[in-house]
Amino acid sequence: MKVEIWSDVMCPFCYIGKRHFEQAIENLPFKNEIEVNWKSYQLNPEYHNTNNETVFDYLSRSKGMPVEQAKQMTKQVVDMAANAGLKINFDSNIPANTFNAHRLIHLAAKHNLQDAAEEKLFEAHFVQSKNVADEAVLVDIAVEIGLDQSEAKEVLKSNQFAEAVRYDIYESQNLGIRGVPYFVMDRKYGISGAQPVQAFEDALTQSFNEWKHQHKTQLTSLNKSNDAVCDENGCEI
């Protein structure tokens, strides 16, 4: 069963939601029958950090709140992340445009390394306080997850996968997605936000049971007579 996850690297709840989702998957007996496909989403596609803006400055300006209120708000997110086993460092976090990071994720998907790219980009942004808009940072991440350095550089210097990123965003608009993370199961059910592990387990179980029922195959025999066959009891003619 396919699960599509719309996410943005700059979104802390996407990082937390990823971890909750992974924990839920590990608890399920059908975990090997789940196919995860990450989809691009940009919370602020027009944003470019040209003035060494801190995350507190960014939140203060974009949400119209005092810096101290922004710091208090991020502290609650840090606590939530810690409960998921994650360490988020907002004090030195660098707000950034994530379009090229999403293009890198699409390149990684081409080599079956999409999840690794997501994880390393979240780690770079939230834990290591790296600028994920910086081409050198993105190339280092590409190499770290096993991508070819030359291919990564070529992609980032071109417009490759730009349309793929835009199409993901277009799809999200058609599906009525207005925030991330957003998890779509079998293009039938959606669940938004960094939900608790149990909520993911319940949603996945319901979706999977319905998917399994719909894809249950019943073959109709076309045999007109008995043929020579082998089964668990041996071979007969």
Secondary structure, DSSP 8 states (H G I E B T S, - for coil): -EEEEEE-TT-HHHHHHHHHHHHHHHTSTTGGG-EEEEEE--S-TT----S---HHHHHHHHHT--HHHHHHHHHHHHHHHHHTT-----TT------HHHHHHHHHHHHTT-HHHHHHHHHIIIIIS---TT-HHHHHHHHHHTT--HHHHHHHHHS-TTHHHHHHHHHHHHHTT--SSSEEEETTTEEEESS--HHHHHHHHHHHHHHHHHHT--------SS---EEETTEEE-
